[in-house]
Amino acid sequence: MGNNLLKGKKGIIFGALDDQSIAWKVAEKVVEEGGEIVLTNAPVAMRFGAIKELGERLNAEIIPADATSNDDLENLLVKSEEILGGKMDFMLHSIGMSLNVRKKRAYNDSNYDFMHKTFDISAMSFHRLMQMAMKKDSMNEWGSIIGLTYIAAQRVFPDYGEMAESKSLLESFARSFGYHYAKAKNVRVNTISQSPTMTTAGSGVEGFQQFFDYSDRMSPLGNASAEACANYCVAMFSDLTRMVTMQNLYHDGGFSKMGMNPDVFGM
Ligand SMILES: NC(=O)c1ccc[n+]([C@@H]2O[C@H](COP(=O)([O-])OP(=O)(O)OC[C@H]3O[C@@H](n4cnc5c(N)ncnc54)[C@H](O)[C@@H]3O)[C@@H](O)[C@H]2O)c1
């Protein structure tokens, strides 16, 4: 049972691929809290079919959009406004993909065409979305936009590859665009830096299980789950967090503040 924290609010959720996806949990929680949503993902992700089941269950329309395409984003924003009967109050960018990591290229043997594409999908798409939303005037005053990120933007995690730079860029776009959107429309823009989470994107990282376990032991509260991340997103979409903007918000059970934790060595 929700608390109607998002009653009357409308928005778009990017990136629900399957029931492990962080965006999947966010979509469920947002609707539970009274929000109305449109779901979107890359056209290729529609082939897997799972998103259709989610859409039916949550009574949400699905509009395919490749986040690297201006035309797709424009179509998505215009159609969402028609379907939901008003402008957006929130948007979740939950998109990430690295071609070099997927094709198992070593960091110091990166292919630059792949790297361009990775940055385009994982980071520039955030700017592209906000720029299009601003041009189409798709957001309501005091709206909230969130991108999901990881602490590899600040610290070295060797197997995370070029996703580290993607996340640095994503967080920087949140800060810079956050300024412009605040000035233009009091819209806030933040990134949530989430613990390792067992999802399709997460498990693409080499040795993910060890990585996950290490992080879980290092964090005094343990790793934050996708469900907990969804709760945090709801709070950030609600009117209770109106003055939070241009921040990178750690949602990681305390991992980011730890130096050493004896639990890592089983002490
Ligand atoms: N899983 C983790 O450990 C973890 C930790 C911190 C942050 N994140 C971030 O959370 C976000 C969501 O990832 P997830 O872990 O839920 O995995 P996921 O694989 O379920 O989600 C990634 C999504 O990106 C979508 N996508 C890829 N290319 C796209 C494109 N061109 N256009 C539109 N959508 C596209 C995929 O279809 C998929 O739905 C990502 O930004 C990821 O980097 C994940």
The ligand as a Gaussian input file, in Angstrom:
#p B3LYP/6-31G(d) Opt

LIG

0 1
 N       22.991000      -2.771000     -11.955000
 C       23.902000      -2.063000     -11.302000
 O       24.773000      -2.620000     -10.606000
 C       23.857000      -0.564000     -11.363000
 C       24.494000       0.187000     -10.370000
 C       24.490000       1.586000     -10.451000
 C       23.841000       2.191000     -11.527000
 N       23.221000       1.418000     -12.501000
 C       22.581000       2.089000     -13.626000
 O       21.187000       1.874000     -13.573000
 C       20.674000       2.055000     -14.888000
 C       19.732000       0.912000     -15.221000
 O       20.432000      -0.300000     -15.349000
 P       19.945000      -1.693000     -14.743000
 O       21.009000      -2.145000     -13.817000
 O       18.545000      -1.602000     -14.278000
 O       20.051000      -2.676000     -16.004000
 P       19.064000      -2.977000     -17.249000
 O       19.904000      -3.731000     -18.217000
 O       17.836000      -3.625000     -16.759000
 O       18.704000      -1.522000     -17.826000
 C       19.468000      -0.857000     -18.807000
 C       18.476000      -0.338000     -19.826000
 O       19.079000       0.504000     -20.807000
 C       18.297000       0.320000     -21.980000
 N       18.957000       0.861000     -23.161000
 C       20.136000       0.448000     -23.702000
 N       20.373000       1.133000     -24.836000
 C       19.338000       1.997000     -25.013000
 C       19.016000       2.975000     -26.003000
 N       19.811000       3.205000     -27.049000
 N       17.857000       3.673000     -25.868000
 C       17.028000       3.459000     -24.806000
 N       17.290000       2.550000     -23.830000
 C       18.430000       1.827000     -23.943000
 C       18.143000      -1.199000     -22.025000
 O       17.174000      -1.639000     -22.955000
 C       17.786000      -1.488000     -20.588000
 O       16.386000      -1.436000     -20.378000
 C       21.874000       2.183000     -15.821000
 O       22.152000       3.554000     -16.048000
 C       22.969000       1.562000     -14.994000
 O       24.256000       1.979000     -15.387000
 C       23.201000       0.060000     -12.415000

